[in-house]
Amino acid sequence: MPHPEVYLKKNEDKRLRKGHLWIFSNEVDSQRSPLELFSAGELVHVKSADGAVVGTAYINPQTLICARLLSRKANLKCGVKFFKERLITALALREKLFDKPYYRLVFGESDGLPGLVIDRFGPVLSVQITTAGIERRKEALISALIELIDPKAIILKNDNSQRQLEGLSLESETAYGQIPEPLIIEENRSKFKIDIVNGQKTGWFYDHRNSRACVAAMAKNQQVLDLFSYTGAWGIPAALTGAAEVICVDASESALALALENARLNRLQDKMHFVRSDVFEFLKQARQENRLYDIIILDPPALIKRKKDFKQGYEAYCRLNQLALQVLAKNGILVSASCSHHLGRENLHEILRSSARHIDRHLIFFSYGGQGPDHPIDPAVPETEYLKTFFCSVSPSL
């Protein structure tokens, strides 16, 4: 049976023809295809104003992004076979890139599966579904994952604010199997214990893997300050490669407890210290006490989650970077990152330039970083590129 048809307004198919996958509610011709006639997650046949086929999408009439394309083909069937085909393609890339099964297996639109993120922690898959379209088909997805990967457990991490916008439950659940205890992954020659159920997002952040390796390579004999440290993904490889001392600062007691476990797991507890504190307050106190650090890693959570929060978030990034620069040792290194999509690379560039000038420092960029290769970027979907990292060498003013 053919899918119901959704017609776009005149010229509203241009972005889609260039490769984007999103359809906004104001782009739909609501006279020809009233949105209230569709149910959340339903598959639809998308057509341009002149009746040309755009593709198959799933729809949610209650959301601003009301439809997301799954295929350029008409009347696609979205069952186990569909998911297996997309997963096989995604898996083939990751297996070329990594020799061990610790990576992001699916990165939404870039892997042709909008609304879906899957992180692989060896025998366990952490699945984040953020749209009604994928939620309605999660049984087919789970079946495809079991057939293809044969995991010991599949966890649905549902504690995500995007699900709320889609009218979905926020309670996480074990969809298959049982998580082995402990669950250990390897990254940058370090071992980490993962807490999927209680951890942030999927339980781990694979995206900074390459930048963390760069920091570790520079860390020998250095005093390293890891801000917003979470469970130690930056600090532990730095300590393992010979840092004199690593101080991890985070506001979360549970994150720091797991970071300490990870330090012990790597036999690094003697050279690592864990401080529970608001990062702004920690930096202010460090400045007052004239404490200085050779390498500072500034990797905050997204401080600009929505476009309307830009001004407030931009000011917060400015304050953080200024404070960090004030406790950086002479000829020190600042690694400054942002995962806020709404803060572009040029914005962070300007924040670092102005922050250095504000306190009379000479700052130069000697390297740039971004999301790892298991977070591929779709050139037609700019929203898939979100992570930017500047490696800065900072000296007294010229």
PyMOL commands that set and color helices and strands:
alter all, ss='L'
color gray80, all
select helices_A, chain A and resi 14-17+25-27+35-37+80-97+108-111+132-135+138-149+161-165+206-218+235-240+253-265+269-271+279-288+307-326+345-358+382-384
alter helices_A, ss='H'
color red, helices_A
select strands_A, chain A and resi 5-7+22-24+42-47+53-59+65-71+102-107+116-121+124-129+153-156+173-177+184-187+190-193+223-227+245-250+272-276+293-298+328-338+361-370+388-396
alter strands_A, ss='S'
color yellow, strands_A
deselect
rebuild
show_as cartoon
